[in-house]
Amino acid sequence: MRMSSLLLGSAAALSVAWGAQAADAVVAAEPEPMEYVRVCDAFGTGYFYIPGTETCLRVSGYLRFQTSFGPNEVNGRQGWGSQGTSDWDSFSRAQIVVTSKSDTEFGTLTGLFAGEFSADNDTDAGDSVINVDQAYIQLGGLKAGFYYSWWDKGLNGETDKISNFTEFNSIAYLYTGGPLQFGVAVDELEGRSTKDNGVGIEGIVSATVGGVSIDLLGSYDTEVEEGAVRALISAEIGPGVLQAAGIWTSDPNVYFAASEWSVAASYRYDVSEKLAITPGIQYWGDYGFASDADQWRGGITVDYEVAAGLDSRVSVQYTNRDSGLGSDDFLSGFVRLQRDF
């Protein structure tokens, strides 16, 4: 009996002591959850949220290798100046585009920076060029910064040349109402003449109905007090897209300076999901603003998707120029391989 009481008492004492020690034990804190990068699908594919913010970011761009051919193709290339007389030239280029987007009470707020890095020749110095391709801020329809103007829009293919300079430091507003768009832009014209910085004015009206769209664009260059107008139409026809453009200018200016007037057309034929063939043609009347000169060009552009994200393009163009001094004709074009990401 005494032995049983002793054993029971010892067990009770041990259980009390263990409970006291357990109460004093230190419990490790749970690790705080980390905030991983979240996908943002509000503005299309490729965006992700910057951690701790509601701003979406996307990094995109391309890597390009191209070999061009034509008369004096090397002329004006970085590092050669007017010394180069070769009829072919190769270069490599990388472009990095960083785009940020977020929603505000005034519409979508966008910031974009695009940098280009080009390598052209094998000289010891000056063989590479770093260029700011675009840098702008956009809030709703209001856009300010350095970017491509409405004149940069062209036809499918590589035959047409329906603009002059297309990048400026600008402020623009584009209003969209259903199938219609109305826009006005003010461009800084700098270094185009010996005068003080000038101003360029652009105005555009666009309409889209089904598979047909049309742009009417007019601009005025205050430095030379001349203007230019252009109409561009695009229509989905059959297995491709037919496009045409017409331009008239009062005299050479920053927006168009090749001729007094010009017409161009192209048809992009989608042979398959990977292959497209685009023939094109353009005619310049009063080329170089000489009444006895004209020029026409015809050619073909072939696009082929080698693999997802890897595209190739081959362009071959024939140009014929007639003037009071005689005629001249030549072939030009390029072969391009490009990796987009």
C-alpha positions in Angstrom: 0.0 0.0 0.0 2.8 2.4 0.9 4.6 1.5 -2.3 1.6 2.3 -4.4 1.1 5.6 -2.8 4.8 6.5 -3.3 4.6 5.6 -7.0 1.4 7.7 -7.5 2.9 10.7 -5.7 6.1 10.5 -7.8 4.1 10.4 -11.1 2.0 13.4 -10.1 5.1 15.4 -9.2 6.8 14.6 -12.5 3.7 15.6 -14.5 3.5 19.0 -12.7 7.2 19.7 -13.3 6.8 18.8 -17.0 3.8 21.1 -17.4 5.7 24.0 -15.9 8.6 23.5 -18.2 6.3 23.3 -21.2 4.6 26.5 -20.2 8.0 28.2 -20.2 9.1 26.8 -23.7 9.8 29.4 -26.4 7.6 29.0 -29.5 9.3 29.9 -32.9 7.4 32.7 -34.8 5.8 31.8 -38.1 7.8 33.3 -41.1 6.0 36.2 -42.7 4.7 35.5 -46.2 6.8 37.0 -49.0 5.2 39.0 -51.8 6.0 37.3 -55.0 5.7 38.9 -58.5 2.1 38.8 -59.6 1.0 38.6 -63.2 -0.9 41.7 -64.5 -3.4 40.9 -67.3 -5.3 44.2 -67.3 -3.2 45.6 -70.1 -2.4 42.5 -72.2 0.2 39.8 -72.0 3.7 40.2 -70.6 2.9 42.6 -67.7 3.6 42.0 -64.0 2.9 44.1 -60.9 5.8 46.0 -59.5 5.9 44.6 -55.9 4.1 46.8 -53.4 2.4 48.9 -56.1 -0.5 48.7 -58.5 1.7 49.7 -61.5 2.2 47.1 -64.2 5.5 46.7 -66.0 6.5 45.0 -69.2 10.0 44.4 -70.7 10.1 43.7 -74.4 12.2 44.3 -77.5 14.1 42.5 -80.3 17.5 41.4 -81.5 18.1 42.0 -85.2 20.8 41.0 -87.8 20.4 42.6 -91.3 22.4 42.8 -94.5 21.3 45.5 -96.9 22.3 46.0 -100.5 22.0 48.9 -102.9 24.1 51.8 -104.5 26.6 53.1 -101.9 24.8 51.3 -99.1 27.6 52.0 -96.7 27.4 55.8 -97.2 26.5 57.6 -94.0 27.0 54.6 -91.8 28.5 55.2 -88.4 32.3 55.5 -88.6 32.5 55.8 -92.4 30.9 59.0 -93.4 31.1 59.6 -97.2 34.1 57.2 -97.6 32.0 54.1 -98.0 31.1 53.1 -101.5 30.3 49.4 -101.0 27.0 48.2 -102.4 26.3 46.1 -99.3 26.4 46.5 -95.5 25.6 44.4 -92.5 24.7 45.5 -89.0 23.3 44.2 -85.7 20.8 45.9 -83.4 19.2 45.3 -80.0 16.1 47.2 -78.8 14.9 47.2 -75.2 11.4 48.6 -74.5 10.2 49.2 -70.9 6.5 50.0 -70.5 4.7 50.9 -67.3 0.9 51.2 -67.0 -1.6 51.9 -64.2 -5.2 53.0 -63.9 -6.1 56.5 -62.8 -9.3 58.6 -62.5 -8.2 60.3 -65.8 -7.6 57.0 -67.7 -4.6 54.8 -68.2 -1.3 56.3 -67.3 1.5 55.0 -69.5 5.3 55.5 -69.5 7.5 54.1 -72.2 11.2 54.0 -72.8 12.8 52.4 -75.9 16.5 52.2 -76.3 18.4 51.0 -79.4 21.9 49.6 -79.5 23.4 49.2 -82.9 26.8 47.8 -84.0 27.7 48.4 -87.7 31.4 48.2 -88.6 34.8 47.0 -87.3 36.5 50.3 -86.6 38.3 50.6 -83.2 36.1 53.5 -82.2 32.6 54.5 -83.0 31.5 51.1 -84.2 28.4 51.2 -81.9 25.5 53.6 -81.5 23.3 54.0 -78.5 20.0 55.8 -79.4 16.9 56.8 -77.5 14.2 55.5 -79.8 11.2 56.7 -77.8 10.6 58.2 -74.3 7.1 59.5 -73.5 4.3 59.8 -70.9 0.7 59.3 -71.9 -2.4 59.9 -69.8 -5.6 58.9 -71.6 -5.5 60.6 -74.9 -2.8 63.1 -73.9 0.8 62.2 -75.0 4.0 64.1 -74.4 7.7 63.2 -75.0 9.9 62.0 -77.8 8.0 59.5 -80.0 7.0 58.6 -83.6 4.4 60.9 -85.1 1.4 59.9 -87.2 3.5 60.4 -90.3 5.5 57.2 -89.3 2.6 55.0 -90.3 3.3 53.4 -93.7 2.0 50.6 -96.0 2.7 46.9 -95.5 5.9 45.8 -97.1 9.1 47.8 -97.8 8.4 49.6 -101.1 6.8 52.8 -100.0 8.4 56.0 -98.7 5.5 58.3 -97.7 7.0 60.5 -95.1 10.2 62.4 -94.2 11.2 63.0 -90.6 8.8 61.1 -88.2 10.2 61.6 -84.7 9.9 64.8 -82.6 9.6 66.1 -79.1 5.8 66.5 -79.2 2.6 67.1 -77.3 -0.5 65.4 -78.8 -4.1 64.7 -78.0 -6.1 62.0 -79.6 -9.8 61.7 -79.0 -11.6 58.4 -79.8 -15.3 58.2 -80.2 -16.6 54.9 -81.5 -15.2 54.3 -85.0 -13.8 57.9 -85.3 -10.6 59.4 -84.0 -9.6 63.1 -84.0 -6.1 64.2 -83.1 -3.9 67.3 -83.0 -0.1 67.5 -82.3 2.5 70.2 -81.8 6.0 69.2 -82.8 9.3 70.9 -81.9 11.3 71.4 -85.2 14.9 71.7 -84.2 18.0 71.6 -86.4 16.1 71.4 -89.7 17.2 74.9 -90.7 19.4 77.8 -89.6 16.5 79.5 -88.0 15.4 79.4 -84.3 13.5 76.3 -83.3 10.3 76.1 -85.2 6.9 74.5 -84.6 5.1 71.9 -86.6 1.3 71.3 -86.4 -0.3 68.0 -87.2 -4.0 67.1 -87.5 -5.5 63.7 -88.2 -9.0 62.3 -88.7 -9.4 58.5 -88.8 -12.4 56.3 -89.3 -12.8 52.5 -89.2 -15.8 50.6 -90.5 -15.6 46.8 -90.4 -12.3 45.8 -92.2 -11.8 49.2 -93.8 -10.0 52.2 -92.2 -8.9 55.6 -93.6 -6.6 58.3 -92.2 -6.6 61.9 -93.4 -3.4 63.7 -92.1 -2.4 67.3 -92.6 0.7 69.1 -91.3 2.3 72.5 -91.5 6.0 73.3 -91.0 6.4 76.9 -89.6 10.2 76.9 -90.3 9.8 76.8 -94.1 6.1 77.9 -94.1 5.0 74.9 -96.2 2.5 72.1 -95.6 1.7 68.5 -96.6 -1.4 66.3 -96.7 -1.8 62.6 -96.9 -4.6 60.1 -97.2 -4.1 56.4 -96.4 -6.7 53.7 -96.8 -6.6 50.0 -95.7 -9.0 47.3 -96.5 -9.2 43.6 -95.7 -9.7 41.9 -99.1 -9.6 38.1 -99.5 -6.7 36.5 -97.7 -4.8 39.7 -97.1 -4.9 43.5 -96.7 -4.9 46.1 -99.6 -3.5 49.5 -98.8 -3.1 52.7 -100.7 -1.8 56.3 -100.0 -1.6 59.6 -101.7 0.5 62.6 -100.7 0.7 66.2 -101.8 3.0 68.9 -100.5 3.3 72.6 -101.3 7.1 72.5 -101.2 9.8 70.5 -99.3 9.2 70.5 -95.6 9.9 68.4 -92.5 7.0 66.1 -93.1 7.4 65.3 -96.8 10.2 66.4 -99.1 10.8 63.8 -101.9 8.4 65.2 -104.5 5.4 67.5 -105.1 3.1 64.5 -105.1 3.1 60.7 -104.8 0.9 57.7 -104.8 1.6 54.2 -103.4 -0.1 50.8 -103.0 0.6 47.4 -101.6 -1.2 44.1 -101.0 -0.2 41.8 -98.1 -1.1 38.2 -99.1 -1.1 35.9 -96.1 -0.2 32.6 -97.7 -0.3 30.8 -94.3 0.1 31.6 -90.6 3.9 31.7 -91.1 4.3 33.1 -94.6 3.2 36.5 -96.1 4.1 38.0 -99.5 3.7 41.7 -100.1 4.1 43.3 -103.6 4.1 47.1 -103.7 4.5 50.0 -106.0 5.0 53.8 -105.7 5.2 56.7 -108.1 6.7 60.2 -107.4 5.6 63.1 -109.6 7.9 66.1 -110.0 10.6 64.2 -108.1 12.9 66.6 -106.3 10.4 69.3 -107.2 11.6 69.4 -110.7 8.9 69.5 -113.3 10.8 67.2 -115.7 11.6 64.5 -113.2 9.7 61.6 -111.9 10.5 58.3 -110.1 8.8 55.0 -109.6 9.6 51.9 -107.6 8.2 48.4 -107.5 9.2 45.5 -105.3 8.3 42.6 -103.1 8.7 41.8 -99.4 8.5 38.2 -98.0 8.0 37.5 -94.3 8.4 34.1 -92.8 8.1 33.0 -89.2 11.0 30.6 -88.6 9.9 29.7 -85.1 7.8 31.3 -82.3 9.5 34.6 -81.7 12.0 34.3 -84.6 11.1 36.0 -87.9 12.8 36.6 -91.2 12.2 39.3 -93.9 13.5 39.6 -97.4 13.0 42.8 -99.4 13.9 43.4 -103.1 13.0 46.7 -104.7 13.6 48.1 -108.2 13.8 51.9 -108.6 13.7 53.9 -111.9 14.3 57.7 -112.0 13.9 59.9 -115.1 14.8 63.6 -115.4 16.0 66.1 -118.0 19.5 64.8 -117.4 18.7 61.2 -118.3 17.5 58.1 -116.4 18.8 55.9 -113.7 17.7 52.6 -112.3 19.0 50.3 -109.5 18.1 47.4 -107.2 18.1 47.6 -103.4 16.8 45.7 -100.4 17.8 43.6 -97.4 17.8 40.2 -95.7 16.8 40.4 -92.0 16.6 37.9 -89.1 14.9 39.1 -85.9 14.2 37.6 -82.5 11.3 39.3 -80.7 10.6 39.0 -77.0 
